[in-house]
Amino acid sequence: MRDVIELTKDLISKASVTPEDAGCQLLMQDILAPLGFNNETMVFEDTTNLWARKGDTKPVFCFAGHTDVVPTGPVEKWQFDPFIPTEKDGFLFGRGTADMKSSLAAMLCATERFVKDYPDHKGSIAFLVTSDEEGPFINGTTRVIDTLEARNEKIDYCIVGEPSSTKTTGDIIKNGRRGSITGELTVKGVQGHVAYPHLVKNPIHLFAPALAELSGTVWDEGNAFFPPTSFQVSNINAGTGATNVVPGEIHVNFNFRFSTELTAEEIKSRVTAILDKHGLDYSINWILSGNPFITEAGSLVDACKASISQIMGFETELSTAGGTSDGRFIAPTGAQVIELGPENGTIHKVDECVNIANVKALEKIYYQVLVNLLA
C-alpha cells in the first residue's frame, strides 16, 4: 500500500502557490485512475479543478480539498526550504503540510485501501479538488458545483479536508460555518481647511456616531450551533496626508460573521437603516463570501464521530468556529458536509508542519469513515 507520508512529501514538493496546481492533480489522477475513477479536469480561467468519481449509484461520498497553498513569505525565515519536505522531531515541515496536502494524501491512501478491501462497496466515491481555495475562490469549487448541479449530479456526504483540529487530529469536527459578508463603505463630506470648520463637512465626525451604533448593536443571540453574529471593522482610511485639511471622504471596510439567525439581506437592511438614521451621504459595496451552513446529527456526523472514537480513543467535539471554507459551496446542494483534518496551529505560518503520527492516524480515520458509510 502507498505510504501517506511519502505521498504528502510528493505533493508538498510541487510549489502550487494559488492559483497554480503545479501538477498535484495529475499526480492524484495517476493514483485514482487504476482504482476505477473517472477523472474529469475542469479548467475555469486560471483555475484547475478535478472531479473524479468511481461508481454511478447513490449515496455519493465525496472527499473535497484544494491543492493550492498560500505564499511562503520570507523563505530565509524558514528552518528548511518550504517546498523541500523535511522531517524533524516527529514533524513534517513544508508549505501546505497542514493546509492541506497531508489531508489529500490521507484521503487518497484511505481510498486506495478501501477500494481494495471492499471492491463491491455501496454507492460512489468522489474527489472534488480545486487550485483556487486560498485565492479569490471564484473559479474553483463553486464553479464545479455549478457544473454538477446543471447535470443533476448530487453529493450526499462530503468531508472537506481543512485543518479542523486544535490540539490533536480529530479533536474537533467542523459541522458548519458562519456566514461572511463584507461592506466597503464610503461616507462623503466636504473637504476644506481645518481653520474654517463652517466651510467643511468632516466625514470622520459624521460617521463616528454611526460607527458607535454599529459596533454596539446586538445583531442576534446566536443559537445552539453558532455564537452571536459579530461586526468588526478591518480598515478605516481618510485624509489627504496634510494635517490642515479636512478630508472629503472616509473609506471603511467592515465584516460580519453571521449565524443562521440572520440572512445577508437582513444584515444589509439593518446596516443601511443605521446609516440613513444618521443622515449620511454614502455609498456601499457588499461582498458576500458565503452563507452560514450547518450539518446536524446524521449519517455523516455519526460515521465520523464513531471513526475518531475507534482510531483515536476519544470523543470529538462539534464546532462551527473559524473562518470560511469551500464547504459553503457544497452544503447548499443538500449534501451533509463536515470538515475533518489535521491540527491548524501552524497553517499559513513560517515553518508550517504536521505531526507525522497524526497524519497516519488521519488516514485510518478516513478509511474507517468509508467503511462506516459504504462497506
Protein Blocks (a to p, Z undefined) as FASTA:
>chain_A
ZZfklmmmmmmmpccbcfbfklmmmmmmmmmmmnopacddddehjaccddddedjbdcdd
dddddfbdcdebjmklpmbdfklccdeehiacdehklmomkmmmmmmmmmmmmmmmmmmb
ghjddddddfklmmnolmmmmmmmmmmmmnopacfbdcdfbdfbfkbghiaccfbdcddd
ddddddddddddfklmmlpccfklmmmmmmmmmmmpcfbgbjfkbccdddddfbdcedjh
iakbccfbdcddddddddfkbcfklmmmmmmmmmmmnopacddddddfbdcddddddfkl
mmmmmmmmmmnopacdddfedcddfklmmmmnopacddddddfklgoiahiacdfklmmm
mmmmmmmmmmmmmZZ
